[in-house]
Amino acid sequence: MARPADPLDEQVSRRPDVLDWWMNHADPGLGFPRYPMEERLIHRYFSETPFFDWQTKEGLAITQAGNDWENFRRVHTRQEFEEILAKRAGTEYHVDGELVPIPGAPAMCKMSKNGVWVVRKIDRPESQERSNNPQNPFPETELLGTYYIVGENVYMAPSIGDVVGNRLLSAATSLSTFFDKAKTLPSFSPTTGYSYLPQTQQKSSGAASGTQSPSQSREGSVAPGADPMSSRAGSVAPEPQVDGSKSSSSAHDSRLLAQSLQMAIQFGEEYTDENPLLGEPGAFKFASSTAAVKKRKADEEAAAQKAREAKAAAAASASNSPAGSPKPEAEKGAPTPPAVFTDAKASATEKVKKEERRKRKRSKATLTSPSTPVSGNTPAPSSSGG
């Protein structure tokens, strides 16, 4: 399958054979001096490029000039040729402007021109109202294209849509390259969140922080019950040596995730600092302001001081009061708390009770009985033998 032709705005046309004909083989009747790319040759040189449309008014005139000397002379006279084209409706090519001197040219080249010609393809609609100017009866024109002749090269100016599309394509390509590069940079850790440093920089920073003294930072401290190997980067504990295999890396990541979830469940509601952090990695904020933390500390210190003063005052009043002084009304009316019984007190109480029961038994044994002599007031019993 044949390769499709490139768009015209991506092509460059150059015709050295036309220049050779103009310099060496053109009709002598055109006059001298001749030099490459002078204004008499612009229309003819442009007609030999792939940008030229032979259906325009210029194409018809150049075709007729092959058999008519007068038309051939007009085609190679720029001003006269453009005046004839302006009197007719249709599509034509018009050379805009003149060559300007090269800025900063040496003194010997003050008359040197920049050699850049601008050719515009325009259309003069026949439906428009004709003007009273016989030299330009169709003043309204529509621009169809712009071309540049720089030296011997001819270029077609791209359309605005092509320029915008090319810029958008360039931006999209750059963004795609950026995202391909950036997606390999982020590294997530449950303790530090996302980081976007290159892998080499992460390793070097981790190795440098590992040589620091433990007293310099508590960042690497391990919570109770946690695996020391899962400590964050920069701690004193060495980083786990993970080989380059995919399975080992996946197992290590799974273990870190499980330990992170366990620690989040176990210590999620605990804080070890006075002003804990709230939020999520990348959006942390303090729970209280610095002023609120200072005020809370001052209130706690004041309350502790008041408690100490009250305790000292109570101790001083107790030491200064006499032993036999009556108790305050509040203390008199207060009920006596029940005694606290222990095993030792219970055994002693039982012994006392047993001793009391023994004494009562002895006292009962000394009371009046049939064998006990009666007192003098008691009549003596009669004797049966008497």
C-alpha positions as CSV (number, residue, x, y, z in Angstrom):
1,M,0.0,0.0,0.0
2,A,1.4,3.4,-1.0
3,R,2.3,5.8,1.7
4,P,-0.1,8.7,1.8
5,A,1.2,12.1,0.8
6,D,2.2,14.6,3.5
7,P,-0.2,17.5,4.1
8,L,0.7,20.6,2.1
9,D,1.5,22.6,5.3
10,E,4.2,20.0,6.1
11,Q,5.9,20.2,2.7
12,V,8.7,22.4,1.5
13,S,9.0,23.1,-2.3
14,R,12.2,24.1,-4.1
15,R,12.7,24.5,-7.8
16,P,16.3,25.2,-8.8
17,D,15.5,24.2,-12.5
18,V,13.2,27.2,-12.8
19,L,15.9,29.5,-11.5
20,D,18.3,28.0,-14.0
21,W,15.8,28.7,-16.8
22,W,15.3,32.2,-15.6
23,M,19.0,33.0,-15.3
24,N,20.2,31.4,-18.5
25,H,17.4,30.4,-20.9
26,A,14.6,32.9,-20.6
27,D,13.5,35.0,-23.6
28,P,15.8,38.0,-24.0
29,G,12.8,40.2,-24.5
30,L,12.1,40.1,-20.8
31,G,15.0,42.5,-20.2
32,F,18.0,42.6,-17.9
33,P,19.5,42.6,-15.3
34,R,18.2,39.3,-13.9
35,Y,18.9,37.8,-10.4
36,P,17.4,34.9,-8.6
37,M,14.0,35.4,-7.0
38,E,13.4,39.0,-8.2
39,E,9.8,40.2,-8.2
40,R,9.2,39.5,-11.9
41,L,9.7,35.8,-11.3
42,I,7.6,35.4,-8.1
43,H,4.3,34.5,-9.8
44,R,5.9,32.2,-12.3
45,Y,8.1,30.5,-9.7
46,F,5.2,29.9,-7.4
47,S,3.2,28.4,-10.2
48,E,5.7,25.6,-10.5
49,T,5.2,24.4,-6.9
50,P,2.6,21.9,-5.6
51,F,0.8,24.7,-3.7
52,F,-0.4,26.3,-6.9
53,D,-4.0,25.9,-8.1
54,W,-4.3,25.9,-11.9
55,Q,-8.0,26.7,-11.7
56,T,-7.4,30.2,-10.5
57,K,-7.2,33.3,-12.7
58,E,-3.4,33.1,-12.6
59,G,-3.4,29.5,-13.8
60,L,-5.5,30.4,-16.8
61,A,-3.3,33.5,-17.6
62,I,0.0,31.5,-17.4
63,T,-1.5,28.7,-19.6
64,Q,-2.5,31.3,-22.2
65,A,1.0,32.9,-22.0
66,G,2.5,29.8,-23.5
67,N,1.1,30.8,-26.9
68,D,0.9,34.6,-26.6
69,W,3.9,36.8,-26.2
70,E,2.0,39.7,-24.8
71,N,0.5,37.6,-22.1
72,F,3.9,36.0,-21.4
73,R,5.3,39.5,-20.9
74,R,2.5,40.5,-18.5
75,V,2.9,37.3,-16.4
76,H,6.6,38.3,-15.8
77,T,5.7,41.9,-14.9
78,R,4.3,41.7,-11.4
79,Q,2.6,45.1,-11.0
80,E,0.8,44.9,-14.4
81,F,-0.2,41.3,-13.9
82,E,-1.7,41.9,-10.5
83,E,-3.7,45.0,-11.8
84,I,-5.2,42.8,-14.5
85,L,-6.2,40.1,-12.0
86,A,-7.8,42.7,-9.6
87,K,-10.3,43.7,-12.3
88,R,-11.9,40.3,-12.5
89,A,-13.9,38.2,-10.0
90,G,-12.6,34.8,-8.9
91,T,-9.6,33.3,-7.0
92,E,-6.1,34.7,-7.4
93,Y,-2.7,34.8,-5.8
94,H,-1.5,38.2,-4.5
95,V,2.0,39.2,-3.4
96,D,1.8,41.3,-0.2
97,G,4.3,43.9,0.7
98,E,7.8,44.5,-0.6
99,L,11.2,43.2,0.4
100,V,12.8,45.2,3.3
101,P,16.4,45.9,4.0
102,I,18.2,43.4,6.3
103,P,18.5,45.1,9.7
104,G,22.1,45.4,10.9
105,A,23.6,44.6,7.5
106,P,27.2,45.8,6.8
107,A,27.7,49.1,5.0
108,M,28.6,47.4,1.8
109,C,25.3,45.6,1.9
110,K,22.9,48.4,2.8
111,M,20.7,47.6,-0.3
112,S,20.5,43.9,0.6
113,K,16.9,42.7,1.0
114,N,15.7,40.0,3.3
115,G,14.4,37.8,0.5
116,V,11.1,36.8,2.1
117,W,7.9,37.1,0.0
118,V,4.4,36.6,1.3
119,V,1.8,35.3,-1.1
120,R,-1.9,35.2,-0.2
121,K,-4.6,33.2,-1.9
122,I,-7.8,35.4,-2.0
123,D,-11.2,35.1,-3.6
124,R,-13.1,38.1,-5.0
125,P,-16.9,37.1,-4.9
126,E,-18.7,38.0,-8.1
127,S,-22.0,38.5,-6.1
128,Q,-20.8,41.5,-4.3
129,E,-21.7,45.0,-5.3
130,R,-19.2,46.5,-7.6
131,S,-17.4,49.7,-6.7
132,N,-16.9,52.8,-8.8
133,N,-13.1,52.3,-8.9
134,P,-12.3,50.8,-12.3
135,Q,-9.0,49.5,-11.0
136,N,-10.6,47.5,-8.2
137,P,-14.3,46.8,-8.9
138,F,-14.4,43.9,-6.5
139,P,-12.9,45.3,-3.2
140,E,-14.3,42.6,-0.9
141,T,-12.0,39.6,-0.7
142,E,-11.8,36.4,1.3
143,L,-8.5,34.9,2.5
144,L,-8.1,31.3,1.6
145,G,-4.4,30.6,2.4
146,T,-1.0,32.1,3.0
147,Y,2.4,31.1,1.6
148,Y,6.0,32.1,2.2
149,I,8.9,32.2,-0.2
150,V,12.1,32.3,1.7
151,G,15.1,32.3,-0.7
152,E,14.3,29.3,-3.0
153,N,12.0,27.5,-0.5
154,V,8.3,27.8,-0.5
155,Y,6.2,27.0,2.6
156,M,2.5,26.9,3.3
157,A,1.3,28.5,6.5
158,P,-0.8,26.1,8.6
159,S,-4.3,27.0,9.6
160,I,-5.2,28.2,13.1
161,G,-6.9,24.8,13.8
162,D,-3.7,23.0,12.8
163,V,-1.6,25.2,15.1
164,V,-4.0,24.8,18.1
165,G,-4.2,21.0,17.4
166,N,-0.4,20.7,17.3
167,R,0.0,22.7,20.5
168,L,-2.6,20.5,22.2
169,L,-1.0,17.3,21.0
170,S,2.4,18.6,22.2
171,A,0.9,19.4,25.6
172,A,-0.9,16.0,25.8
173,T,2.3,14.2,24.9
174,S,4.3,16.1,27.5
175,L,1.7,15.3,30.2
176,S,1.6,11.7,29.2
177,T,5.4,11.5,29.6
178,F,5.2,13.3,32.9
179,F,2.6,10.9,34.3
180,D,4.6,7.9,33.2
181,K,7.5,9.3,35.0
182,A,5.6,10.4,38.1
183,K,3.6,7.2,38.7
184,T,6.9,5.4,39.6
185,L,7.8,8.0,42.2
186,P,5.1,7.8,44.9
187,S,5.8,5.6,47.9
188,F,3.1,5.0,50.6
189,S,3.8,4.2,54.2
190,P,1.2,4.0,57.0
191,T,3.3,6.1,59.3
192,T,4.5,8.8,56.9
193,G,1.8,8.7,54.1
194,Y,2.7,9.4,50.5
195,S,6.2,10.6,49.5
196,Y,7.3,11.4,46.0
197,L,11.1,11.2,46.2
198,P,13.0,9.1,43.7
199,Q,13.9,5.6,45.0
200,T,17.6,6.3,45.0
201,Q,17.0,9.5,47.1
202,Q,14.8,7.6,49.5
203,K,17.4,4.9,50.1
204,S,20.2,7.4,50.7
205,S,18.1,9.5,53.1
206,G,17.1,6.3,55.0
207,A,20.7,5.2,55.3
208,A,21.8,8.7,56.5
209,S,19.0,8.9,59.1
210,G,19.8,5.4,60.4
211,T,23.2,6.5,61.6
212,Q,21.7,9.1,63.9
213,S,21.7,8.7,67.7
214,P,18.5,7.4,69.3
215,S,18.3,10.4,71.5
216,Q,18.0,12.8,68.6
217,S,14.5,11.7,67.5
218,R,11.6,9.5,68.8
219,E,10.3,9.0,65.3
220,G,11.6,5.5,65.1
221,S,10.1,4.3,68.4
222,V,8.2,1.1,68.3
223,A,4.8,0.8,69.9
224,P,4.2,-2.1,72.5
225,G,3.5,-5.4,70.8
226,A,4.6,-4.2,67.3
227,D,7.1,-5.8,65.1
228,P,10.4,-3.9,65.2
229,M,10.9,-4.7,61.5
230,S,7.8,-2.7,60.6
231,S,9.2,0.5,62.1
232,R,9.1,3.6,60.0
233,A,11.9,4.8,57.8
234,G,14.5,6.8,59.6
235,S,14.3,4.9,62.9
236,V,17.3,3.3,64.6
237,A,16.1,-0.2,63.6
238,P,17.5,-1.2,60.2
239,E,15.1,-1.3,57.3
240,P,13.9,-4.8,56.3
241,Q,16.0,-6.3,53.5
242,V,13.5,-7.0,50.8
243,D,14.8,-8.8,47.8
244,G,13.9,-7.9,44.3
245,S,11.5,-10.7,43.7
246,K,7.9,-9.9,43.3
247,S,6.6,-12.5,45.7
248,S,8.8,-11.4,48.6
249,S,7.8,-7.8,48.0
250,S,4.1,-8.7,48.0
251,A,4.4,-10.7,51.2
252,H,6.3,-7.9,52.9
253,D,3.6,-5.4,51.9
254,S,0.8,-7.7,53.1
255,R,2.6,-8.1,56.5
256,L,3.0,-4.4,56.8
257,L,-0.7,-3.8,56.0
258,A,-1.8,-6.4,58.6
259,Q,0.4,-4.9,61.3
260,S,-0.7,-1.4,60.4
261,L,-4.4,-2.4,60.8
262,Q,-3.7,-4.1,64.1
263,M,-1.9,-1.1,65.5
264,A,-4.7,1.2,64.2
265,I,-7.3,-0.9,66.0
266,Q,-5.2,-1.2,69.2
267,F,-3.8,2.3,69.5
268,G,-6.2,4.3,67.3
269,E,-7.7,6.3,70.2
270,E,-4.5,6.9,72.2
271,Y,-2.3,9.9,72.0
272,T,1.1,10.4,73.6
273,D,1.4,14.1,73.1
274,E,-0.3,17.1,74.5
275,N,-1.7,18.3,71.2
276,P,-2.6,15.3,69.1
277,L,-2.8,15.3,65.3
278,L,-6.1,14.8,63.5
279,G,-6.8,13.9,59.9
280,E,-5.2,11.6,57.4
281,P,-1.7,11.4,55.8
282,G,-1.3,14.5,53.7
283,A,-3.9,16.5,55.6
284,F,-2.8,16.5,59.2
285,K,-3.8,19.3,61.6
286,F,-3.5,19.9,65.4
287,A,-6.5,19.1,67.6
288,S,-6.0,22.4,69.6
289,S,-4.2,25.6,69.1
290,T,-1.0,26.4,71.0
291,A,-2.8,29.0,73.1
292,A,-5.4,26.4,74.1
293,V,-2.7,23.9,75.1
294,K,-0.9,26.5,77.3
295,K,-4.2,27.5,78.9
296,R,-5.1,23.9,79.7
297,K,-1.6,23.3,81.2
298,A,-2.0,26.5,83.3
299,D,-5.4,25.4,84.6
300,E,-4.1,22.0,85.6
301,E,-1.2,23.5,87.4
302,A,-3.4,26.0,89.2
303,A,-5.8,23.2,90.3
304,A,-2.9,21.1,91.6
305,Q,-1.5,24.0,93.5
306,K,-4.9,24.7,95.1
307,A,-5.2,21.0,96.1
308,R,-1.8,21.1,97.7
309,E,-2.6,24.3,99.6
310,A,-5.9,22.9,100.9
311,K,-4.2,19.7,102.1
312,A,-1.5,21.7,103.9
313,A,-4.1,24.0,105.5
314,A,-6.0,21.0,106.7
315,A,-2.9,19.4,108.2
316,A,-2.0,22.6,110.0
317,S,-5.4,23.1,111.5
318,A,-5.5,19.5,112.7
319,S,-2.1,19.9,114.5
320,N,-3.1,23.2,116.1
321,S,-6.5,22.1,117.5
322,P,-6.7,20.7,121.3
323,A,-7.4,17.1,121.9
324,G,-10.5,17.6,124.0
325,S,-12.1,20.2,121.9
326,P,-15.6,19.4,120.8
327,K,-16.1,18.2,117.4
328,P,-17.8,20.4,114.8
329,E,-21.5,20.0,114.3
330,A,-20.9,18.4,111.0
331,E,-18.7,15.8,112.6
332,K,-21.3,15.2,115.5
333,G,-24.1,14.6,113.1
334,A,-22.2,12.3,110.9
335,P,-23.1,8.6,111.4
336,T,-20.4,6.3,112.7
337,P,-19.2,4.1,110.0
338,P,-19.6,0.3,110.6
339,A,-16.6,-1.5,112.1
340,V,-14.5,-3.4,109.8
341,F,-14.2,-7.0,111.0
342,T,-11.2,-9.2,110.3
343,D,-10.4,-12.8,111.1
344,A,-8.3,-11.8,114.1
345,K,-11.0,-9.6,115.6
346,A,-13.7,-12.3,115.0
347,S,-11.6,-15.0,116.9
348,A,-11.0,-12.6,119.8
349,T,-14.7,-11.9,120.0
350,E,-15.5,-15.6,120.1
351,K,-13.0,-16.1,123.0
352,V,-14.7,-13.4,125.0
353,K,-18.1,-14.8,124.5
354,K,-16.9,-18.3,125.5
355,E,-15.4,-16.9,128.7
356,E,-18.6,-15.1,129.6
357,R,-20.6,-18.3,129.1
358,R,-18.2,-20.1,131.4
359,K,-18.5,-17.5,134.1
360,R,-22.3,-17.6,133.9
361,K,-22.3,-21.4,134.3
362,R,-20.1,-21.0,137.4
363,S,-22.4,-18.4,138.9
364,K,-25.4,-20.7,138.4
365,A,-23.6,-23.5,140.2
366,T,-23.4,-21.4,143.4
367,L,-27.2,-20.8,143.6
368,T,-29.4,-22.6,146.3
369,S,-29.7,-26.4,145.9
370,P,-30.9,-29.3,148.1
371,S,-27.5,-29.8,149.5
372,T,-26.9,-26.1,150.2
373,P,-27.4,-25.0,153.9
374,V,-30.2,-22.5,154.4
375,S,-29.9,-19.3,156.2
376,G,-31.2,-18.6,159.7
377,N,-34.5,-17.2,158.5
378,T,-35.4,-20.3,156.8
379,P,-37.2,-22.9,158.9
380,A,-35.4,-26.1,159.4
381,P,-37.1,-29.1,157.9
382,S,-38.7,-31.5,160.4
383,S,-36.9,-34.7,161.2
384,S,-38.9,-37.9,160.7
385,G,-36.9,-39.7,163.4
386,G,-37.3,-37.1,166.0
